[in-house]
């Protein structure tokens, strides 16, 4: 089984109100650029790597969970760029 190890560095761009990020992961040979956009409890994450994909999700009212799903950009579906859903829980 492949153990995925990654480091994500997230910044903030006050000109756009968005959060650019770069992920360095052992499963890819190059850094992966992302951009976060947050609107209240809703958030979107985008990348253009491998034809692009978008995550659309939201935080629960209590802030303890986040859920949503990744979807490849139209025409970019394929190995390594497939649709899937995610549920995350805050760990203290």
C-alpha positions, 0 to 999 in steps of 0.5 A, a space after each residue: 500500500 502506498 503511504 501518501 505524504 504531502 506538505 501544503 503551503 497556503 498563502 493569501 492574496 489580498 488583491 483577489 481574496 483567494 488563497 493560492 497553495 502548492 502541494 508537495 507530495 511523494 506521489 507526484 514528480 512536481 509541485 501541484 498548484 491549487 487555489 482556494 476561494 472561501 465564501 462563508 461556509 462554502 469553499 472551492 479549490 481548483 487546480 489546472 494540473 492534469 487538465 484541471 479539477 474543482 473541489 466544491 465543499 462546505 464546512 458544517 455549522 459547528 466547523 467540525 466537519 467539511 464535505 464535498 467532492 472533486 470533479 475533473 474539468 470537462 474533457 479532463 477525466 481519466 486515470 489520476 483525475 476522477 470524480 470522488 467525494 470527501 468528508 473530513 473531521 477536525 482532529 484536536 
